[in-house]
Amino acid sequence: MKRQQQNVTAASIDFRLSGIHTNKPTIRGLPLPRPYPSPPASTNVPKNKEPHHAQD
């Protein structure tokens, strides 16, 4: 059970990072909307996700 919980935490962090770029309300609330535009961010999300996972 402890092992599963650790996995959930890691997934939550990954999901949070992904959400910041995918979620519009999250980006709006965080100071990341300035360097990361909304329209281009949506298109760069899938492309950026592929290389990110490979490096990880």
PyMOL Python script that loads the backbone (N, CA, C, O; Angstrom):
from pymol import cmd

cmd.read_pdbstr("""\
ATOM      1  N   MET A   1       0.855  -1.200   0.000  1.00  0.00           N
ATOM      2  CA  MET A   1       0.000   0.000   0.000  1.00  0.00           C
ATOM      3  C   MET A   1       0.891   1.250   0.000  1.00  0.00           C
ATOM      4  O   MET A   1       0.601   2.250  -0.656  1.00  0.00           O
ATOM      5  N   LYS A   2       1.964   1.151   0.748  1.00  0.00           N
ATOM      6  CA  LYS A   2       2.865   2.304   0.813  1.00  0.00           C
ATOM      7  C   LYS A   2       3.474   2.576  -0.570  1.00  0.00           C
ATOM      8  O   LYS A   2       3.661   3.724  -0.972  1.00  0.00           O
ATOM      9  N   ARG A   3       3.773   1.494  -1.275  1.00  0.00           N
ATOM     10  CA  ARG A   3       4.397   1.649  -2.598  1.00  0.00           C
ATOM     11  C   ARG A   3       3.426   2.366  -3.551  1.00  0.00           C
ATOM     12  O   ARG A   3       3.823   3.237  -4.325  1.00  0.00           O
ATOM     13  N   GLN A   4       2.172   1.983  -3.473  1.00  0.00           N
ATOM     14  CA  GLN A   4       1.175   2.588  -4.370  1.00  0.00           C
ATOM     15  C   GLN A   4       1.038   4.081  -4.050  1.00  0.00           C
ATOM     16  O   GLN A   4       0.895   4.909  -4.950  1.00  0.00           O
ATOM     17  N   GLN A   5       1.083   4.403  -2.773  1.00  0.00           N
ATOM     18  CA  GLN A   5       0.915   5.809  -2.380  1.00  0.00           C
ATOM     19  C   GLN A   5       2.055   6.644  -2.972  1.00  0.00           C
ATOM     20  O   GLN A   5       1.830   7.766  -3.426  1.00  0.00           O
ATOM     21  N   GLN A   6       3.264   6.108  -2.968  1.00  0.00           N
ATOM     22  CA  GLN A   6       4.399   6.851  -3.503  1.00  0.00           C
ATOM     23  C   GLN A   6       4.186   7.119  -4.995  1.00  0.00           C
ATOM     24  O   GLN A   6       4.483   8.202  -5.499  1.00  0.00           O
ATOM     25  N   ASN A   7       3.670   6.115  -5.677  1.00  0.00           N
ATOM     26  CA  ASN A   7       3.413   6.251  -7.114  1.00  0.00           C
ATOM     27  C   ASN A   7       2.377   7.337  -7.356  1.00  0.00           C
ATOM     28  O   ASN A   7       2.485   8.115  -8.303  1.00  0.00           O
ATOM     29  N   VAL A   8       1.382   7.378  -6.495  1.00  0.00           N
ATOM     30  CA  VAL A   8       0.311   8.383  -6.635  1.00  0.00           C
ATOM     31  C   VAL A   8       0.911   9.777  -6.495  1.00  0.00           C
ATOM     32  O   VAL A   8       0.539  10.698  -7.223  1.00  0.00           O
ATOM     33  N   THR A   9       1.837   9.923  -5.559  1.00  0.00           N
ATOM     34  CA  THR A   9       2.448  11.245  -5.339  1.00  0.00           C
ATOM     35  C   THR A   9       3.216  11.681  -6.591  1.00  0.00           C
ATOM     36  O   THR A   9       3.088  12.819  -7.042  1.00  0.00           O
ATOM     37  N   ALA A  10       3.998  10.783  -7.133  1.00  0.00           N
ATOM     38  CA  ALA A  10       4.778  11.108  -8.338  1.00  0.00           C
ATOM     39  C   ALA A  10       3.831  11.456  -9.484  1.00  0.00           C
ATOM     40  O   ALA A  10       4.070  12.396 -10.243  1.00  0.00           O
ATOM     41  N   ALA A  11       2.763  10.688  -9.593  1.00  0.00           N
ATOM     42  CA  ALA A  11       1.797  10.939 -10.673  1.00  0.00           C
ATOM     43  C   ALA A  11       1.134  12.291 -10.453  1.00  0.00           C
ATOM     44  O   ALA A  11       0.871  13.027 -11.404  1.00  0.00           O
ATOM     45  N   SER A  12       0.870  12.606  -9.202  1.00  0.00           N
ATOM     46  CA  SER A  12       0.206  13.881  -8.887  1.00  0.00           C
ATOM     47  C   SER A  12       1.106  15.042  -9.324  1.00  0.00           C
ATOM     48  O   SER A  12       0.632  16.015  -9.912  1.00  0.00           O
ATOM     49  N   ILE A  13       2.392  14.933  -9.035  1.00  0.00           N
ATOM     50  CA  ILE A  13       3.335  15.997  -9.413  1.00  0.00           C
ATOM     51  C   ILE A  13       3.372  16.140 -10.930  1.00  0.00           C
ATOM     52  O   ILE A  13       3.320  17.248 -11.464  1.00  0.00           O
ATOM     53  N   ASP A  14       3.464  14.996 -11.619  1.00  0.00           N
ATOM     54  CA  ASP A  14       3.489  15.026 -13.088  1.00  0.00           C
ATOM     55  C   ASP A  14       2.200  15.638 -13.622  1.00  0.00           C
ATOM     56  O   ASP A  14       2.206  16.439 -14.557  1.00  0.00           O
ATOM     57  N   PHE A  15       1.109  15.241 -13.009  1.00  0.00           N
ATOM     58  CA  PHE A  15      -0.207  15.729 -13.463  1.00  0.00           C
ATOM     59  C   PHE A  15      -0.293  17.226 -13.209  1.00  0.00           C
ATOM     60  O   PHE A  15      -0.863  17.970 -14.008  1.00  0.00           O
ATOM     61  N   ARG A  16       0.267  17.654 -12.110  1.00  0.00           N
ATOM     62  CA  ARG A  16       0.213  19.086 -11.747  1.00  0.00           C
ATOM     63  C   ARG A  16       1.011  19.894 -12.785  1.00  0.00           C
ATOM     64  O   ARG A  16       0.557  20.933 -13.264  1.00  0.00           O
ATOM     65  N   LEU A  17       2.176  19.406 -13.112  1.00  0.00           N
ATOM     66  CA  LEU A  17       3.012  20.116 -14.095  1.00  0.00           C
ATOM     67  C   LEU A  17       2.301  20.152 -15.440  1.00  0.00           C
ATOM     68  O   LEU A  17       2.275  21.174 -16.125  1.00  0.00           O
ATOM     69  N   SER A  18       1.728  19.012 -15.799  1.00  0.00           N
ATOM     70  CA  SER A  18       1.020  18.928 -17.087  1.00  0.00           C
ATOM     71  C   SER A  18      -0.209  19.821 -17.052  1.00  0.00           C
ATOM     72  O   SER A  18      -0.552  20.465 -18.044  1.00  0.00           O
ATOM     73  N   GLY A  19      -0.864  19.852 -15.905  1.00  0.00           N
ATOM     74  CA  GLY A  19      -2.076  20.666 -15.773  1.00  0.00           C
ATOM     75  C   GLY A  19      -1.753  22.143 -15.927  1.00  0.00           C
ATOM     76  O   GLY A  19      -2.532  22.893 -16.516  1.00  0.00           O
ATOM     77  N   ILE A  20      -0.621  22.562 -15.407  1.00  0.00           N
ATOM     78  CA  ILE A  20      -0.245  23.985 -15.506  1.00  0.00           C
ATOM     79  C   ILE A  20      -0.201  24.404 -16.971  1.00  0.00           C
ATOM     80  O   ILE A  20      -0.581  25.523 -17.315  1.00  0.00           O
ATOM     81  N   HIS A  21       0.263  23.503 -17.827  1.00  0.00           N
ATOM     82  CA  HIS A  21       0.371  23.848 -19.252  1.00  0.00           C
ATOM     83  C   HIS A  21      -0.940  23.563 -19.993  1.00  0.00           C
ATOM     84  O   HIS A  21      -1.272  24.249 -20.960  1.00  0.00           O
ATOM     85  N   THR A  22      -1.674  22.559 -19.541  1.00  0.00           N
ATOM     86  CA  THR A  22      -2.917  22.198 -20.236  1.00  0.00           C
ATOM     87  C   THR A  22      -4.089  22.985 -19.654  1.00  0.00           C
ATOM     88  O   THR A  22      -4.920  23.511 -20.394  1.00  0.00           O
ATOM     89  N   ASN A  23      -4.148  23.060 -18.340  1.00  0.00           N
ATOM     90  CA  ASN A  23      -5.267  23.787 -17.705  1.00  0.00           C
ATOM     91  C   ASN A  23      -5.130  25.288 -17.932  1.00  0.00           C
ATOM     92  O   ASN A  23      -4.088  25.870 -17.632  1.00  0.00           O
ATOM     93  N   LYS A  24      -6.157  25.903 -18.448  1.00  0.00           N
ATOM     94  CA  LYS A  24      -6.087  27.350 -18.690  1.00  0.00           C
ATOM     95  C   LYS A  24      -6.247  28.128 -17.382  1.00  0.00           C
ATOM     96  O   LYS A  24      -5.538  29.110 -17.161  1.00  0.00           O
ATOM     97  N   PRO A  25      -7.167  27.704 -16.516  1.00  0.00           N
ATOM     98  CA  PRO A  25      -7.372  28.416 -15.254  1.00  0.00           C
ATOM     99  C   PRO A  25      -6.135  28.332 -14.362  1.00  0.00           C
ATOM    100  O   PRO A  25      -5.795  29.285 -13.661  1.00  0.00           O
ATOM    101  N   THR A  26      -5.470  27.183 -14.399  1.00  0.00           N
ATOM    102  CA  THR A  26      -4.261  27.021 -13.565  1.00  0.00           C
ATOM    103  C   THR A  26      -3.162  27.953 -14.063  1.00  0.00           C
ATOM    104  O   THR A  26      -2.500  28.625 -13.272  1.00  0.00           O
ATOM    105  N   ILE A  27      -2.979  27.986 -15.346  1.00  0.00           N
ATOM    106  CA  ILE A  27      -1.934  28.846 -15.925  1.00  0.00           C
ATOM    107  C   ILE A  27      -2.246  30.304 -15.596  1.00  0.00           C
ATOM    108  O   ILE A  27      -1.356  31.102 -15.303  1.00  0.00           O
ATOM    109  N   ARG A  28      -3.522  30.622 -15.652  1.00  0.00           N
ATOM    110  CA  ARG A  28      -3.933  32.013 -15.399  1.00  0.00           C
ATOM    111  C   ARG A  28      -3.588  32.394 -13.959  1.00  0.00           C
ATOM    112  O   ARG A  28      -3.113  33.498 -13.693  1.00  0.00           O
ATOM    113  N   GLY A  29      -3.833  31.464 -13.038  1.00  0.00           N
ATOM    114  CA  GLY A  29      -3.581  31.773 -11.627  1.00  0.00           C
ATOM    115  C   GLY A  29      -2.077  31.834 -11.336  1.00  0.00           C
ATOM    116  O   GLY A  29      -1.627  32.632 -10.514  1.00  0.00           O
ATOM    117  N   LEU A  30      -1.319  30.994 -12.012  1.00  0.00           N
ATOM    118  CA  LEU A  30       0.139  30.979 -11.755  1.00  0.00           C
ATOM    119  C   LEU A  30       0.849  32.017 -12.636  1.00  0.00           C
ATOM    120  O   LEU A  30       0.314  32.433 -13.664  1.00  0.00           O
ATOM    121  N   PRO A  31       2.021  32.418 -12.237  1.00  0.00           N
ATOM    122  CA  PRO A  31       2.786  33.410 -13.016  1.00  0.00           C
ATOM    123  C   PRO A  31       3.509  32.761 -14.186  1.00  0.00           C
ATOM    124  O   PRO A  31       4.608  33.175 -14.554  1.00  0.00           O
ATOM    125  N   LEU A  32       2.885  31.738 -14.772  1.00  0.00           N
ATOM    126  CA  LEU A  32       3.514  31.055 -15.915  1.00  0.00           C
ATOM    127  C   LEU A  32       2.858  31.439 -17.239  1.00  0.00           C
ATOM    128  O   LEU A  32       3.356  31.074 -18.304  1.00  0.00           O
ATOM    129  N   PRO A  33       1.755  32.166 -17.183  1.00  0.00           N
ATOM    130  CA  PRO A  33       1.054  32.522 -18.431  1.00  0.00           C
ATOM    131  C   PRO A  33       1.862  33.535 -19.227  1.00  0.00           C
ATOM    132  O   PRO A  33       1.665  33.666 -20.435  1.00  0.00           O
ATOM    133  N   ARG A  34       2.743  34.233 -18.591  1.00  0.00           N
ATOM    134  CA  ARG A  34       3.532  35.283 -19.290  1.00  0.00           C
ATOM    135  C   ARG A  34       4.474  34.621 -20.312  1.00  0.00           C
ATOM    136  O   ARG A  34       4.397  34.921 -21.503  1.00  0.00           O
ATOM    137  N   PRO A  35       5.342  33.742 -19.864  1.00  0.00           N
ATOM    138  CA  PRO A  35       6.288  33.097 -20.793  1.00  0.00           C
ATOM    139  C   PRO A  35       5.617  32.000 -21.611  1.00  0.00           C
ATOM    140  O   PRO A  35       6.100  31.621 -22.678  1.00  0.00           O
ATOM    141  N   TYR A  36       4.505  31.501 -21.103  1.00  0.00           N
ATOM    142  CA  TYR A  36       3.812  30.416 -21.828  1.00  0.00           C
ATOM    143  C   TYR A  36       2.437  30.884 -22.302  1.00  0.00           C
ATOM    144  O   TYR A  36       1.503  30.938 -21.502  1.00  0.00           O
ATOM    145  N   PRO A  37       2.292  31.218 -23.563  1.00  0.00           N
ATOM    146  CA  PRO A  37       0.991  31.646 -24.102  1.00  0.00           C
ATOM    147  C   PRO A  37      -0.048  30.526 -24.023  1.00  0.00           C
ATOM    148  O   PRO A  37       0.302  29.360 -23.839  1.00  0.00           O
ATOM    149  N   SER A  38      -1.312  30.882 -24.162  1.00  0.00           N
ATOM    150  CA  SER A  38      -2.383  29.870 -24.045  1.00  0.00           C
ATOM    151  C   SER A  38      -2.519  29.041 -25.325  1.00  0.00           C
ATOM    152  O   SER A  38      -2.459  27.814 -25.252  1.00  0.00           O
ATOM    153  N   PRO A  39      -2.696  29.656 -26.479  1.00  0.00           N
ATOM    154  CA  PRO A  39      -2.904  28.915 -27.736  1.00  0.00           C
ATOM    155  C   PRO A  39      -1.686  28.051 -28.098  1.00  0.00           C
ATOM    156  O   PRO A  39      -1.855  26.865 -28.383  1.00  0.00           O
ATOM    157  N   PRO A  40      -0.486  28.599 -28.095  1.00  0.00           N
ATOM    158  CA  PRO A  40       0.705  27.816 -28.456  1.00  0.00           C
ATOM    159  C   PRO A  40       1.000  26.750 -27.398  1.00  0.00           C
ATOM    160  O   PRO A  40       1.519  25.682 -27.723  1.00  0.00           O
ATOM    161  N   ALA A  41       0.678  27.029 -26.156  1.00  0.00           N
ATOM    162  CA  ALA A  41       0.959  26.066 -25.069  1.00  0.00           C
ATOM    163  C   ALA A  41       0.193  24.767 -25.329  1.00  0.00           C
ATOM    164  O   ALA A  41       0.723  23.676 -25.124  1.00  0.00           O
ATOM    165  N   SER A  42      -1.042  24.893 -25.777  1.00  0.00           N
ATOM    166  CA  SER A  42      -1.869  23.697 -26.021  1.00  0.00           C
ATOM    167  C   SER A  42      -1.216  22.825 -27.102  1.00  0.00           C
ATOM    168  O   SER A  42      -1.249  21.597 -27.024  1.00  0.00           O
ATOM    169  N   THR A  43      -0.632  23.469 -28.096  1.00  0.00           N
ATOM    170  CA  THR A  43      -0.017  22.712 -29.197  1.00  0.00           C
ATOM    171  C   THR A  43       1.352  22.165 -28.755  1.00  0.00           C
ATOM    172  O   THR A  43       1.789  21.115 -29.228  1.00  0.00           O
ATOM    173  N   ASN A  44       2.006  22.874 -27.863  1.00  0.00           N
ATOM    174  CA  ASN A  44       3.341  22.432 -27.418  1.00  0.00           C
ATOM    175  C   ASN A  44       3.243  21.405 -26.288  1.00  0.00           C
ATOM    176  O   ASN A  44       4.240  20.780 -25.923  1.00  0.00           O
ATOM    177  N   VAL A  45       2.067  21.237 -25.751  1.00  0.00           N
ATOM    178  CA  VAL A  45       1.907  20.294 -24.624  1.00  0.00           C
ATOM    179  C   VAL A  45       2.235  18.868 -25.055  1.00  0.00           C
ATOM    180  O   VAL A  45       3.050  18.206 -24.412  1.00  0.00           O
ATOM    181  N   PRO A  46       1.614  18.380 -26.136  1.00  0.00           N
ATOM    182  CA  PRO A  46       1.850  16.990 -26.571  1.00  0.00           C
ATOM    183  C   PRO A  46       3.279  16.804 -27.080  1.00  0.00           C
ATOM    184  O   PRO A  46       3.890  15.759 -26.853  1.00  0.00           O
ATOM    185  N   LYS A  47       3.800  17.799 -27.756  1.00  0.00           N
ATOM    186  CA  LYS A  47       5.168  17.670 -28.306  1.00  0.00           C
ATOM    187  C   LYS A  47       6.195  17.712 -27.163  1.00  0.00           C
ATOM    188  O   LYS A  47       7.173  16.965 -27.171  1.00  0.00           O
ATOM    189  N   ASN A  48       5.966  18.566 -26.216  1.00  0.00           N
ATOM    190  CA  ASN A  48       6.896  18.687 -25.083  1.00  0.00           C
ATOM    191  C   ASN A  48       6.803  17.473 -24.157  1.00  0.00           C
ATOM    192  O   ASN A  48       7.758  17.131 -23.460  1.00  0.00           O
ATOM    193  N   LYS A  49       5.648  16.840 -24.166  1.00  0.00           N
ATOM    194  CA  LYS A  49       5.441  15.696 -23.263  1.00  0.00           C
ATOM    195  C   LYS A  49       6.249  14.491 -23.749  1.00  0.00           C
ATOM    196  O   LYS A  49       6.753  13.710 -22.942  1.00  0.00           O
ATOM    197  N   GLU A  50       6.367  14.349 -25.041  1.00  0.00           N
ATOM    198  CA  GLU A  50       7.077  13.177 -25.588  1.00  0.00           C
ATOM    199  C   GLU A  50       8.561  13.193 -25.201  1.00  0.00           C
ATOM    200  O   GLU A  50       9.058  12.206 -24.661  1.00  0.00           O
ATOM    201  N   PRO A  51       9.261  14.269 -25.459  1.00  0.00           N
ATOM    202  CA  PRO A  51      10.694  14.328 -25.139  1.00  0.00           C
ATOM    203  C   PRO A  51      10.912  14.326 -23.630  1.00  0.00           C
ATOM    204  O   PRO A  51      11.894  13.769 -23.139  1.00  0.00           O
ATOM    205  N   HIS A  52      10.004  14.945 -22.907  1.00  0.00           N
ATOM    206  CA  HIS A  52      10.145  15.011 -21.446  1.00  0.00           C
ATOM    207  C   HIS A  52      10.134  13.601 -20.851  1.00  0.00           C
ATOM    208  O   HIS A  52      10.941  13.273 -19.981  1.00  0.00           O
ATOM    209  N   HIS A  53       9.215  12.787 -21.332  1.00  0.00           N
ATOM    210  CA  HIS A  53       9.106  11.420 -20.807  1.00  0.00           C
ATOM    211  C   HIS A  53      10.339  10.597 -21.183  1.00  0.00           C
ATOM    212  O   HIS A  53      10.800   9.757 -20.411  1.00  0.00           O
ATOM    213  N   ALA A  54      10.853  10.850 -22.365  1.00  0.00           N
ATOM    214  CA  ALA A  54      12.010  10.072 -22.837  1.00  0.00           C
ATOM    215  C   ALA A  54      13.227  10.421 -21.972  1.00  0.00           C
ATOM    216  O   ALA A  54      14.006   9.538 -21.613  1.00  0.00           O
ATOM    217  N   GLN A  55      13.386  11.689 -21.643  1.00  0.00           N
ATOM    218  CA  GLN A  55      14.536  12.097 -20.827  1.00  0.00           C
ATOM    219  C   GLN A  55      14.395  11.549 -19.408  1.00  0.00           C
ATOM    220  O   GLN A  55      15.367  11.102 -18.799  1.00  0.00           O
ATOM    221  N   ASP A  56      13.172  11.595 -18.900  1.00  0.00           N
ATOM    222  CA  ASP A  56      12.929  11.100 -17.551  1.00  0.00           C
ATOM    223  C   ASP A  56      13.278   9.625 -17.497  1.00  0.00           C
ATOM    224  O   ASP A  56      13.148   8.998 -16.446  1.00  0.00           O
TER     225      ASP A  56
END
""", "prot")
cmd.dss("prot")
cmd.show_as("cartoon", "prot")
cmd.util.cbc("prot")
cmd.orient("prot")
